[in-house]
Amino acid sequence: MKAIQTVHPTGLDTLRYADIADAKAPGPGEISVRLRASSLNYHDYMVVLGAIPTPEGRIPMSDGAGEVTAVGEGVREFAVGDLVVSTFFPAWLDGVDAPDGGFSGVPGDGADGYAREQVTAPATSFTHAPKGWSAAEAATITCAGVTAWRGLVADGALKGGETVLVQGTGGVSIYGLQIAKAFGCTVIATSSSDEKLERLKALGPTT
């Protein structure tokens, strides 16, 4: 299969488009996924530039979405044909704090990511994509969407009628804007670009 890999010295100009071995058949507790989309986050950019050190040959991109093509023994939550989206911390199944190990298991960072055609991984590496979403839409959730949700809702206890400031037009800000509007909040958006502010207005900020 095709994949993108980093090459030292790491940089945009040294990325390698490579042929690598196809994903193996899933073992117990694993699923195989045909990847259809991946979204680019600033975290991925830092990996590719070498600001976040990774071994040579690392496959970047922390967020991926695609179709389940096979399930291993014991997997009950997924079936062939399901549209799934990756999880950022595959070993963080519950609780407030992430398990020990930091980013060692994060795709595209401590482990290979989703800039490839297919993957076999533990079933906890994926969750169901929202119904009605395309793979491209679902692939934006993992890093930016969950970060905005945790900041505003899980940690921030967002309530309707509050005022929310979103800074810039990156993925987290765009998700934050939409979450806040869905809660019935007043949203103030800032950007250094008038053009980007016009695009934000289409998403419904109050000011």
Backbone as a chain_set.jsonl record, in Angstrom:
{"seq": "MKAIQTVHPTGLDTLRYADIADAKAPGPGEISVRLRASSLNYHDYMVVLGAIPTPEGRIPMSDGAGEVTAVGEGVREFAVGDLVVSTFFPAWLDGVDAPDGGFSGVPGDGADGYAREQVTAPATSFTHAPKGWSAAEAATITCAGVTAWRGLVADGALKGGETVLVQGTGGVSIYGLQIAKAFGCTVIATSSSDEKLERLKALGPTT", "coords": {"N": [[0.846, -1.188, 0.0], [0.281, 2.377, -0.294], [1.945, 5.021, 1.443], [2.739, 7.91, 3.443], [5.817, 8.982, 4.705], [8.085, 10.187, 7.221], [11.376, 11.54, 6.771], [14.63, 11.833, 7.954], [16.909, 14.614, 7.673], [14.032, 15.955, 9.16], [11.299, 17.414, 7.401], [9.11, 19.379, 5.282], [9.97, 19.121, 2.659], [11.281, 16.727, 2.622], [9.565, 14.638, 2.986], [8.427, 11.334, 2.333], [6.867, 9.486, -0.191], [5.782, 6.384, -0.114], [5.966, 2.834, -0.842], [4.661, 0.436, 1.217], [4.299, -2.495, 3.322], [1.179, -4.227, 3.071], [-1.595, -3.854, 5.343], [-1.863, -6.137, 8.054], [-3.927, -9.078, 8.622], [-6.636, -8.777, 10.94], [-6.048, -9.466, 14.388], [-7.132, -10.994, 17.514], [-9.357, -8.748, 19.087], [-8.8, -6.679, 17.361], [-9.272, -4.464, 14.489], [-9.522, -4.028, 10.929], [-9.101, -1.275, 8.757], [-10.049, 0.524, 5.912], [-8.706, 3.368, 4.959], [-10.191, 6.482, 4.285], [-10.056, 9.215, 4.538], [-8.145, 11.899, 5.98], [-7.378, 14.385, 8.393], [-5.636, 17.485, 8.616], [-3.802, 18.735, 11.252], [-2.318, 21.239, 13.426], [-0.573, 19.957, 15.123], [0.236, 17.746, 13.567], [1.678, 19.069, 11.609], [3.819, 20.047, 13.116], [5.068, 17.645, 13.754], [5.924, 16.802, 11.205], [7.709, 18.845, 10.59], [9.665, 18.329, 12.403], [9.682, 19.465, 14.887], [8.364, 18.128, 16.848], [9.888, 15.423, 17.926], [10.33, 12.368, 16.168], [10.822, 8.904, 15.229], [12.735, 8.103, 12.271], [10.936, 7.453, 9.299], [8.424, 7.528, 10.367], [4.914, 7.428, 10.046], [2.869, 10.079, 9.456], [0.035, 12.068, 10.673], [-2.572, 12.319, 12.788], [-5.308, 11.996, 12.771], [-7.829, 10.044, 11.327], [-10.241, 8.584, 9.092], [-12.459, 6.022, 7.991], [-13.532, 2.955, 6.395], [-14.556, -0.035, 7.925], [-13.028, -3.069, 7.2], [-12.502, -5.622, 8.058], [-12.918, -7.64, 10.99], [-11.516, -8.668, 14.081], [-11.325, -11.573, 16.258], [-13.535, -11.522, 18.996], [-14.299, -8.882, 18.805], [-16.986, -6.796, 19.153], [-18.209, -4.362, 18.876], [-17.938, -3.278, 16.37], [-18.602, -3.714, 12.848], [-18.086, -5.158, 9.596], [-18.01, -2.728, 7.082], [-18.798, -0.565, 8.612], [-18.533, 2.962, 9.177], [-15.84, 4.574, 10.542], [-13.947, 6.566, 12.917], [-10.77, 7.718, 13.963], [-9.302, 7.508, 17.294], [-7.669, 9.754, 19.548], [-6.106, 9.199, 21.83], [-5.66, 6.058, 22.062], [-5.561, 4.25, 24.229], [-6.88, 5.476, 26.278], [-9.616, 4.995, 27.803], [-11.542, 5.717, 29.648], [-12.337, 7.957, 32.405], [-10.96, 10.956, 33.981], [-8.287, 11.733, 33.679], [-5.58, 11.165, 31.404], [-4.065, 7.957, 30.706], [-0.875, 6.714, 31.963], [2.099, 7.228, 30.017], [1.914, 9.219, 28.208], [2.292, 10.649, 25.043], [2.993, 8.365, 23.75], [1.454, 6.43, 22.489], [0.003, 7.843, 20.662], [-1.353, 8.277, 17.469], [0.623, 9.061, 14.601], [2.535, 10.339, 16.048], [3.795, 9.17, 18.688], [3.297, 6.715, 17.659], [2.671, 5.093, 14.472], [0.723, 6.975, 12.126], [-2.12, 8.023, 10.163], [-1.624, 8.587, 7.47], [-1.859, 6.826, 5.212], [-3.048, 3.996, 3.288], [-4.449, 1.894, 4.462], [-5.094, 0.233, 7.609], [-4.44, -1.889, 10.391], [-5.464, -2.26, 13.646], [-5.811, -2.073, 17.281], [-9.213, -2.31, 18.378], [-9.925, -0.22, 20.015], [-8.699, 1.924, 18.928], [-10.389, 3.233, 17.3], [-13.619, 4.794, 16.841], [-17.186, 4.918, 16.321], [-18.169, 6.831, 13.507], [-20.039, 9.915, 13.298], [-23.452, 9.564, 12.38], [-24.46, 10.031, 9.041], [-22.377, 11.657, 8.361], [-19.646, 12.359, 6.158], [-16.561, 10.617, 5.351], [-14.492, 12.481, 5.185], [-15.518, 14.611, 6.693], [-15.84, 13.378, 9.198], [-13.21, 12.829, 9.857], [-12.21, 15.131, 10.929], [-12.81, 15.305, 13.589], [-11.298, 14.124, 15.684], [-8.884, 15.38, 16.851], [-9.223, 18.306, 16.825], [-12.046, 18.66, 17.24], [-12.67, 17.164, 19.601], [-10.956, 18.391, 21.407], [-12.05, 21.002, 21.551], [-14.593, 20.366, 22.565], [-13.968, 19.217, 25.064], [-12.723, 21.402, 26.341], [-14.768, 23.367, 26.406], [-17.173, 22.085, 27.242], [-16.841, 19.605, 28.803], [-14.819, 20.353, 30.689], [-15.321, 23.103, 30.945], [-18.016, 23.348, 31.513], [-20.118, 24.445, 29.915], [-22.906, 26.612, 29.407], [-26.108, 27.476, 28.085], [-26.691, 30.78, 26.879], [-24.396, 31.959, 27.807], [-21.385, 33.845, 27.036], [-18.992, 33.284, 24.571], [-15.64, 33.431, 23.609], [-13.848, 32.916, 20.702], [-10.693, 32.419, 19.357], [-9.063, 33.196, 16.434], [-9.039, 31.144, 13.415], [-8.659, 28.443, 13.305], [-8.952, 24.811, 13.52], [-9.837, 24.035, 16.149], [-11.007, 26.413, 17.071], [-13.073, 26.76, 15.204], [-14.655, 24.487, 15.655], [-15.246, 25.069, 18.338], [-16.772, 27.39, 18.056], [-19.061, 26.38, 16.732], [-20.01, 24.496, 18.567], [-20.588, 26.167, 20.759], [-22.597, 27.805, 19.66], [-24.544, 25.869, 19.22], [-25.246, 25.364, 21.823], [-26.633, 27.603, 22.399], [-25.265, 29.959, 22.929], [-23.757, 33.266, 23.016], [-21.417, 34.179, 20.624], [-18.199, 35.426, 20.158], [-15.899, 36.106, 17.706], [-12.502, 36.233, 16.68], [-9.967, 37.332, 14.369], [-7.007, 37.79, 12.413], [-7.422, 38.171, 9.811], [-9.518, 39.64, 7.511], [-10.823, 38.345, 5.458], [-11.014, 35.699, 6.39], [-12.635, 36.151, 8.585], [-15.021, 36.795, 7.339], [-15.677, 34.311, 6.314], [-16.072, 32.971, 8.69], [-18.379, 34.204, 9.586], [-20.342, 32.979, 8.139], [-20.686, 30.696, 9.548], [-21.964, 31.495, 11.76], [-21.159, 33.238, 14.032], [-21.922, 35.57, 16.633], [-20.737, 38.061, 16.785]], "CA": [[0.0, 0.0, 0.0], [0.981, 3.652, -0.296], [1.969, 5.747, 2.709], [3.674, 9.026, 3.562], [6.713, 8.774, 5.836], [9.087, 11.213, 7.467], [12.775, 11.191, 6.532], [15.526, 12.785, 8.622], [16.336, 15.637, 8.547], [12.602, 16.05, 8.919], [10.806, 18.656, 6.818], [8.12, 19.189, 4.223], [10.635, 18.74, 1.413], [11.873, 15.391, 2.709], [8.544, 13.607, 3.132], [8.574, 10.262, 1.345], [5.667, 8.751, -0.61], [6.437, 5.081, -0.167], [5.246, 1.564, -0.848], [4.931, -0.344, 2.418], [3.523, -3.733, 3.379], [-0.242, -4.094, 3.362], [-1.974, -4.117, 6.73], [-2.079, -7.555, 8.344], [-5.277, -9.452, 9.032], [-6.815, -8.426, 12.351], [-6.01, -10.482, 15.418], [-8.154, -10.789, 18.542], [-9.499, -7.384, 19.58], [-8.361, -5.707, 16.355], [-10.046, -4.277, 13.265], [-8.833, -3.46, 9.769], [-9.844, -0.127, 8.238], [-9.633, 1.163, 4.662], [-8.765, 4.797, 5.262], [-10.765, 7.3, 3.217], [-9.768, 10.643, 4.743], [-7.36, 12.306, 7.141], [-7.38, 15.847, 8.502], [-4.342, 18.048, 8.998], [-3.794, 19.6, 12.425], [-1.016, 21.856, 13.684], [0.241, 18.899, 15.719], [0.832, 16.98, 12.465], [2.656, 19.96, 10.984], [4.992, 20.062, 13.989], [5.744, 16.352, 13.575], [6.589, 16.785, 9.901], [8.834, 19.784, 10.638], [10.669, 17.852, 13.342], [9.551, 20.136, 16.181], [8.029, 17.002, 17.72], [10.795, 14.38, 17.421], [9.824, 11.018, 15.924], [11.795, 8.098, 14.493], [12.673, 8.153, 10.81], [9.957, 6.528, 8.751], [7.125, 7.676, 11.013], [3.763, 7.792, 9.222], [2.192, 11.15, 10.205], [-1.406, 12.312, 10.677], [-3.204, 11.727, 13.969], [-6.749, 11.824, 12.571], [-8.196, 9.32, 10.115], [-11.574, 7.984, 9.059], [-12.595, 5.086, 6.883], [-14.505, 1.87, 6.435], [-14.074, -1.296, 8.484], [-12.976, -4.129, 6.186], [-12.423, -6.924, 8.731], [-12.891, -7.552, 12.452], [-10.887, -9.805, 14.72], [-12.059, -12.32, 17.27], [-13.884, -10.806, 20.216], [-14.759, -7.511, 18.54], [-18.446, -6.773, 19.075], [-18.734, -3.01, 18.664], [-17.801, -2.894, 14.964], [-18.892, -4.714, 11.822], [-17.591, -4.795, 8.272], [-18.807, -1.693, 6.444], [-18.998, 0.59, 9.493], [-17.67, 4.135, 9.025], [-15.226, 4.826, 11.844], [-12.981, 7.654, 13.004], [-9.727, 7.365, 14.921], [-9.233, 8.139, 18.606], [-6.353, 10.373, 19.713], [-5.419, 8.382, 22.842], [-6.358, 4.769, 21.972], [-5.601, 3.529, 25.505], [-7.635, 6.266, 27.26], [-10.982, 4.538, 27.588], [-12.451, 6.428, 30.543], [-11.66, 8.715, 33.445], [-10.627, 12.35, 33.713], [-6.889, 11.885, 33.3], [-5.038, 10.191, 30.457], [-3.189, 6.974, 31.338], [0.559, 6.947, 31.844], [2.641, 6.942, 28.69], [1.915, 10.434, 27.413], [1.952, 10.568, 23.628], [3.667, 7.2, 23.172], [0.538, 5.683, 21.646], [-0.768, 8.748, 19.803], [-1.043, 8.081, 16.049], [1.335, 10.149, 13.952], [3.457, 10.919, 17.02], [4.503, 8.044, 19.273], [2.993, 5.537, 16.837], [2.36, 5.471, 13.097], [-0.575, 7.592, 11.962], [-3.1, 7.629, 9.158], [-1.276, 8.984, 6.104], [-1.684, 5.556, 4.503], [-4.285, 3.529, 2.68], [-5.165, 0.94, 5.303], [-4.458, 0.007, 8.903], [-5.003, -2.835, 11.349], [-5.134, -1.706, 14.959], [-6.797, -2.413, 18.308], [-10.516, -1.688, 18.149], [-9.994, 1.029, 20.78], [-8.104, 2.993, 18.124], [-11.449, 3.841, 16.499], [-14.98, 4.857, 17.339], [-18.117, 5.113, 15.21], [-18.331, 8.187, 12.995], [-21.426, 10.381, 13.392], [-24.305, 9.14, 11.274], [-24.698, 11.047, 8.032], [-21.143, 12.378, 8.048], [-18.701, 11.746, 5.228], [-15.271, 10.307, 5.965], [-13.731, 13.728, 5.296], [-16.054, 15.365, 7.828], [-15.556, 12.647, 10.436], [-11.773, 12.867, 10.148], [-11.847, 16.381, 11.615], [-13.287, 15.294, 14.973], [-10.433, 13.531, 16.702], [-8.02, 16.326, 17.559], [-9.834, 19.623, 17.008], [-13.396, 18.593, 17.791], [-12.672, 16.701, 20.987], [-10.307, 19.433, 22.207], [-13.034, 22.062, 21.789], [-15.652, 19.836, 23.431], [-13.479, 19.092, 26.438], [-12.491, 22.718, 26.915], [-16.003, 24.116, 26.63], [-18.27, 21.336, 27.855], [-16.412, 18.707, 29.874], [-14.123, 21.127, 31.721], [-15.871, 24.446, 31.088], [-19.425, 23.301, 31.935], [-20.796, 25.466, 29.113], [-24.355, 26.723, 29.555], [-26.755, 28.384, 27.167], [-26.771, 32.164, 27.315], [-23.077, 32.488, 28.11], [-20.636, 34.426, 25.922], [-17.776, 32.517, 24.304], [-14.682, 34.041, 22.691], [-12.976, 31.99, 19.975], [-9.589, 33.186, 18.79], [-8.523, 32.637, 15.213], [-9.922, 30.368, 12.54], [-8.189, 27.069, 13.236], [-9.943, 23.767, 13.727], [-10.418, 24.082, 17.492], [-11.878, 27.588, 17.14], [-14.274, 26.532, 14.395], [-15.493, 23.571, 16.427], [-15.725, 25.777, 19.513], [-17.839, 28.279, 17.61], [-20.273, 25.621, 16.42], [-20.512, 23.927, 19.818], [-21.174, 27.249, 21.547], [-23.862, 28.203, 19.033], [-25.511, 24.799, 19.459], [-25.686, 25.499, 23.208], [-27.372, 28.846, 22.547], [-24.384, 30.985, 23.486], [-23.274, 34.362, 22.188], [-20.042, 33.869, 20.236], [-17.356, 36.483, 19.607], [-14.786, 35.49, 16.984], [-11.445, 37.156, 16.273], [-9.015, 36.848, 13.372], [-6.205, 38.851, 11.801], [-7.771, 38.196, 8.391], [-10.907, 40.0, 7.226], [-11.388, 37.303, 4.597], [-11.385, 34.563, 7.231], [-13.771, 36.559, 9.402], [-16.215, 36.672, 6.504], [-16.005, 32.884, 6.259], [-16.605, 32.613, 10.003], [-19.744, 34.71, 9.714], [-21.238, 31.985, 7.551], [-20.913, 29.668, 10.562], [-22.902, 32.028, 12.724], [-20.789, 33.966, 15.243], [-22.771, 36.726, 16.892], [-20.002, 39.287, 16.49]], "C": [[0.886, 1.243, 0.0], [0.887, 4.305, 1.079], [2.919, 6.925, 2.583], [4.503, 8.793, 4.82], [7.656, 9.957, 5.993], [10.476, 10.654, 7.184], [13.625, 12.251, 7.219], [16.572, 13.323, 7.642], [14.89, 15.935, 8.167], [12.211, 17.415, 8.363], [9.806, 18.354, 5.726], [8.761, 18.664, 2.943], [11.197, 17.327, 1.445], [10.841, 14.295, 2.95], [8.653, 12.593, 1.999], [7.22, 9.607, 1.09], [6.128, 7.346, -0.948], [5.446, 3.94, -0.349], [5.637, 0.8, 0.41], [4.039, -1.583, 2.415], [2.055, -3.442, 3.677], [-0.511, -4.401, 4.835], [-2.268, -5.598, 6.914], [-3.547, -7.815, 8.657], [-5.446, -9.161, 10.519], [-6.736, -9.64, 13.267], [-7.119, -10.253, 16.424], [-8.163, -9.344, 19.043], [-9.106, -6.307, 18.598], [-9.378, -5.577, 15.226], [-9.128, -3.767, 12.162], [-9.722, -2.384, 9.162], [-9.221, 0.334, 6.932], [-9.819, 2.652, 4.862], [-9.234, 5.592, 4.051], [-10.409, 8.774, 3.343], [-8.903, 10.82, 5.981], [-7.376, 13.825, 7.188], [-6.053, 16.324, 9.065], [-4.516, 19.007, 10.168], [-2.402, 20.192, 12.613], [-0.054, 20.852, 14.311], [0.949, 18.081, 14.638], [1.926, 17.787, 11.773], [3.943, 19.993, 11.798], [5.775, 18.747, 13.901], [6.548, 16.352, 12.285], [7.796, 17.721, 9.883], [9.952, 19.317, 11.562], [10.623, 18.539, 14.688], [9.091, 19.159, 17.259], [8.851, 15.822, 17.219], [10.094, 13.026, 17.285], [10.894, 10.223, 15.191], [11.662, 8.293, 12.985], [11.711, 7.08, 10.315], [8.59, 6.604, 9.409], [6.071, 8.068, 9.99], [2.974, 8.853, 9.989], [0.673, 11.08, 10.094], [-2.107, 11.554, 11.813], [-4.675, 11.394, 13.76], [-7.03, 11.093, 11.266], [-9.592, 8.742, 10.23], [-11.67, 7.06, 7.858], [-13.595, 3.994, 7.19], [-13.87, 0.602, 6.995], [-14.147, -2.383, 7.412], [-12.885, -5.522, 6.794], [-12.387, -6.691, 10.235], [-12.288, -8.823, 13.016], [-11.778, -10.456, 15.762], [-12.313, -11.453, 18.498], [-14.367, -9.39, 20.014], [-16.27, -7.526, 18.325], [-18.996, -5.406, 18.661], [-18.65, -2.54, 17.217], [-18.15, -4.064, 14.057], [-18.329, -4.229, 10.5], [-18.553, -3.798, 7.626], [-19.062, -0.477, 7.308], [-18.04, 1.721, 9.127], [-17.152, 4.511, 10.405], [-14.251, 5.991, 11.747], [-12.009, 7.32, 14.129], [-9.906, 8.076, 16.256], [-7.815, 8.647, 18.817], [-5.496, 9.61, 20.718], [-6.099, 7.012, 22.874], [-6.475, 4.016, 23.291], [-6.394, 4.262, 26.583], [-9.117, 5.973, 27.054], [-11.99, 5.233, 28.489], [-11.629, 7.191, 31.57], [-11.271, 10.107, 32.999], [-9.223, 12.497, 33.153], [-6.446, 10.784, 32.347], [-4.146, 9.199, 31.192], [-1.724, 7.347, 31.167], [1.038, 6.588, 30.441], [2.628, 8.141, 27.783], [1.47, 10.197, 25.984], [2.545, 9.33, 22.959], [2.765, 6.379, 22.263], [-0.277, 6.532, 20.703], [-0.384, 8.537, 18.344], [-0.366, 9.311, 15.452], [2.344, 10.83, 14.831], [4.288, 9.792, 17.617], [4.28, 6.743, 18.544], [2.672, 6.012, 15.428], [0.92, 5.963, 12.987], [-1.312, 7.124, 10.724], [-2.848, 8.177, 7.762], [-0.907, 7.733, 5.313], [-3.051, 5.049, 4.054], [-5.102, 2.615, 3.58], [-4.4, 0.735, 6.606], [-5.185, -1.115, 9.633], [-4.53, -2.414, 12.729], [-6.135, -2.213, 15.987], [-8.102, -1.663, 18.08], [-10.661, -0.38, 18.908], [-9.357, 2.199, 20.044], [-9.144, 3.736, 17.301], [-12.743, 3.912, 17.294], [-15.895, 5.107, 16.145], [-18.165, 6.584, 14.801], [-19.787, 8.617, 13.157], [-22.232, 9.972, 12.16], [-24.554, 10.31, 10.328], [-23.476, 11.853, 7.656], [-20.334, 11.614, 7.014], [-17.419, 11.413, 5.979], [-14.448, 11.578, 6.16], [-14.214, 14.567, 6.473], [-15.682, 14.689, 9.147], [-14.093, 12.753, 10.838], [-11.344, 14.135, 10.873], [-12.151, 16.352, 13.112], [-12.173, 15.062, 15.979], [-9.637, 14.54, 17.501], [-8.767, 17.626, 17.862], [-11.19, 19.55, 17.699], [-13.431, 18.202, 19.254], [-11.995, 17.715, 21.906], [-11.291, 20.552, 22.548], [-14.126, 21.595, 22.745], [-15.176, 19.736, 24.877], [-13.303, 20.463, 27.084], [-13.773, 23.438, 27.28], [-17.019, 23.374, 27.484], [-17.797, 20.496, 29.041], [-15.744, 19.463, 31.019], [-14.785, 22.476, 31.988], [-17.318, 24.508, 31.51], [-20.261, 24.37, 31.231], [-22.305, 25.421, 29.314], [-24.89, 27.724, 28.543], [-26.862, 29.781, 27.743], [-25.437, 32.778, 27.673], [-22.447, 33.081, 26.851], [-19.308, 33.702, 25.79], [-16.922, 33.275, 23.295], [-13.859, 32.944, 22.033], [-11.943, 32.818, 19.229], [-9.041, 32.489, 17.555], [-9.533, 31.769, 14.482], [-9.404, 28.949, 12.334], [-9.292, 26.089, 13.577], [-10.617, 23.82, 15.088], [-11.379, 25.26, 17.614], [-13.172, 27.375, 16.368], [-15.216, 25.556, 15.097], [-16.069, 24.268, 17.657], [-16.878, 26.702, 19.187], [-19.145, 27.505, 17.422], [-20.875, 24.972, 17.669], [-21.214, 25.0, 20.641], [-22.515, 27.698, 20.968], [-24.933, 27.148, 19.274], [-26.056, 24.844, 20.885], [-26.488, 26.778, 23.431], [-26.572, 29.968, 23.159], [-24.164, 32.121, 22.493], [-21.803, 34.101, 21.894], [-19.377, 35.102, 19.647], [-16.15, 35.812, 18.971], [-13.782, 36.554, 16.57], [-10.56, 36.499, 15.227], [-8.227, 38.039, 12.845], [-6.543, 39.024, 10.331], [-9.242, 38.535, 8.214], [-11.583, 38.936, 6.374], [-11.845, 36.104, 5.425], [-12.558, 34.901, 8.145], [-15.074, 36.458, 8.619], [-16.65, 35.217, 6.401], [-16.585, 32.422, 7.593], [-18.055, 33.057, 10.159], [-20.757, 33.726, 9.143], [-21.558, 30.865, 8.536], [-21.724, 30.188, 11.739], [-22.384, 32.674, 13.974], [-21.667, 35.198, 15.406], [-22.065, 38.02, 16.533], [-18.55, 38.967, 16.222]], "O": [[2.086, 1.166, 0.261], [-0.112, 4.164, 1.785], [3.797, 6.936, 1.721], [3.965, 8.448, 5.872], [7.984, 10.641, 5.024], [10.723, 9.458, 7.336], [13.361, 13.444, 7.075], [17.086, 12.546, 6.837], [14.572, 16.14, 6.996], [12.727, 18.444, 8.799], [9.669, 17.21, 5.294], [8.165, 17.857, 2.228], [11.554, 16.783, 0.4], [11.212, 13.131, 3.103], [8.934, 12.949, 0.854], [6.517, 9.223, 2.025], [6.794, 7.138, -1.963], [4.258, 4.066, -0.052], [6.82, 0.546, 0.639], [3.13, -1.697, 1.593], [1.731, -2.529, 4.437], [0.253, -5.118, 5.483], [-2.851, -6.237, 6.038], [-4.311, -6.887, 8.923], [-4.488, -9.288, 11.281], [-7.282, -10.701, 12.965], [-7.972, -9.392, 16.207], [-7.119, -8.786, 19.379], [-9.078, -5.13, 18.957], [-10.227, -6.446, 15.027], [-8.093, -3.155, 12.428], [-10.938, -2.552, 9.061], [-8.006, 0.516, 6.849], [-10.945, 3.145, 4.927], [-8.743, 5.404, 2.938], [-10.457, 9.507, 2.355], [-8.926, 10.003, 6.902], [-7.386, 14.482, 6.147], [-5.429, 15.649, 9.885], [-5.279, 19.969, 10.088], [-1.428, 19.71, 12.035], [1.148, 20.899, 14.053], [2.129, 17.76, 14.777], [2.968, 17.249, 11.399], [5.036, 19.969, 11.233], [7.004, 18.748, 13.966], [7.712, 15.951, 12.269], [8.798, 17.425, 9.233], [11.062, 19.846, 11.511], [11.44, 18.236, 15.558], [9.391, 19.34, 18.439], [8.531, 15.268, 16.168], [9.36, 12.601, 18.177], [11.79, 10.814, 14.588], [10.581, 8.615, 12.491], [11.673, 5.963, 10.831], [7.691, 5.84, 9.061], [6.307, 8.944, 9.157], [2.455, 8.563, 11.067], [0.113, 10.158, 9.502], [-2.215, 10.328, 11.796], [-5.233, 10.586, 14.503], [-6.522, 11.483, 10.214], [-10.067, 8.446, 11.326], [-11.034, 7.294, 6.83], [-14.396, 4.098, 8.119], [-12.776, 0.214, 6.585], [-15.192, -2.592, 6.796], [-13.162, -6.508, 6.111], [-11.885, -5.668, 10.7], [-12.516, -9.917, 12.5], [-12.848, -9.947, 16.096], [-11.424, -10.746, 18.975], [-14.805, -8.751, 20.97], [-16.767, -8.193, 17.418], [-20.114, -5.308, 18.155], [-19.23, -1.511, 16.87], [-18.018, -5.23, 14.428], [-18.119, -3.031, 10.307], [-19.766, -4.007, 7.627], [-19.501, 0.553, 6.797], [-16.878, 1.477, 8.805], [-17.935, 4.74, 11.327], [-13.792, 6.357, 10.665], [-12.39, 6.71, 15.129], [-10.572, 9.108, 16.342], [-6.86, 8.047, 18.324], [-4.305, 9.399, 20.491], [-7.037, 6.823, 23.648], [-7.397, 3.218, 23.46], [-6.568, 3.738, 27.683], [-9.785, 6.614, 26.242], [-13.166, 5.332, 28.14], [-10.402, 7.094, 31.61], [-11.251, 10.411, 31.807], [-8.995, 13.301, 32.249], [-6.869, 9.634, 32.458], [-3.532, 9.553, 32.198], [-1.376, 8.185, 30.335], [0.446, 5.745, 29.768], [3.239, 8.124, 26.715], [0.411, 9.622, 25.736], [2.595, 9.256, 21.731], [3.254, 5.701, 21.359], [-1.156, 6.02, 20.01], [0.798, 8.611, 18.007], [-0.73, 10.448, 15.753], [2.96, 11.81, 14.413], [5.37, 9.487, 17.114], [4.993, 5.768, 18.779], [2.428, 7.199, 15.211], [0.019, 5.451, 13.652], [-1.158, 5.984, 10.285], [-3.769, 8.226, 6.947], [0.21, 7.602, 4.811], [-4.082, 5.62, 4.408], [-6.327, 2.571, 3.465], [-3.208, 1.029, 6.692], [-6.4, -1.267, 9.505], [-3.334, -2.232, 12.953], [-7.192, -2.728, 15.621], [-8.094, -0.513, 17.64], [-11.435, 0.486, 18.499], [-9.463, 3.343, 20.487], [-8.834, 4.749, 16.673], [-12.936, 3.196, 18.277], [-15.421, 5.471, 15.069], [-18.198, 7.472, 15.653], [-20.68, 7.77, 13.154], [-21.736, 10.032, 11.035], [-24.824, 11.43, 10.76], [-23.529, 12.655, 6.724], [-20.334, 10.383, 6.991], [-17.213, 11.869, 7.104], [-13.782, 11.736, 7.183], [-13.403, 15.17, 7.175], [-15.26, 15.352, 10.096], [-13.772, 12.766, 12.026], [-10.226, 14.204, 11.382], [-11.784, 17.281, 13.831], [-12.114, 15.73, 17.011], [-9.717, 14.546, 18.729], [-8.923, 17.999, 19.024], [-11.45, 20.299, 18.64], [-14.13, 18.822, 20.056], [-12.407, 17.885, 23.053], [-11.36, 20.996, 23.694], [-14.538, 22.341, 23.633], [-15.89, 20.123, 25.802], [-13.687, 20.665, 28.237], [-13.862, 24.053, 28.342], [-17.655, 23.969, 28.354], [-18.296, 20.655, 30.155], [-16.067, 19.239, 32.186], [-14.808, 22.943, 33.127], [-17.821, 25.583, 31.834], [-21.015, 25.104, 31.869], [-22.907, 24.349, 29.384], [-24.217, 28.692, 28.188], [-27.093, 29.956, 28.94], [-25.342, 33.995, 27.83], [-22.921, 32.847, 25.739], [-18.585, 33.526, 26.771], [-17.416, 33.709, 22.254], [-13.241, 32.132, 22.721], [-12.276, 33.793, 18.556], [-8.608, 31.338, 17.618], [-10.699, 31.667, 14.862], [-9.678, 28.326, 11.308], [-10.418, 26.479, 13.884], [-11.835, 23.668, 15.182], [-12.452, 25.121, 18.2], [-14.246, 27.764, 16.828], [-16.427, 25.77, 15.131], [-17.241, 24.084, 17.986], [-17.846, 26.794, 19.942], [-20.2, 27.926, 17.895], [-22.096, 24.904, 17.814], [-22.307, 24.773, 21.162], [-23.462, 27.944, 21.715], [-26.096, 27.481, 19.504], [-27.184, 24.42, 21.136], [-26.972, 27.016, 24.537], [-27.126, 30.835, 23.834], [-24.359, 31.958, 21.289], [-21.025, 33.833, 22.809], [-19.921, 35.743, 18.748], [-15.455, 35.033, 19.624], [-14.165, 37.649, 16.156], [-10.415, 35.277, 15.193], [-8.725, 39.165, 12.833], [-6.014, 39.92, 9.673], [-10.115, 37.816, 8.702], [-12.77, 38.655, 6.544], [-12.924, 35.558, 5.196], [-13.381, 34.037, 8.446], [-16.108, 36.081, 9.17], [-17.844, 34.918, 6.402], [-17.483, 31.581, 7.625], [-18.859, 32.368, 10.787], [-21.893, 33.651, 9.611], [-22.563, 30.17, 8.392], [-22.126, 29.419, 12.612], [-23.118, 32.677, 14.963], [-22.101, 35.795, 14.42], [-22.686, 38.962, 16.041], [-17.758, 39.87, 15.952]]}, "num_chains": 1, "name": "protein.A"}
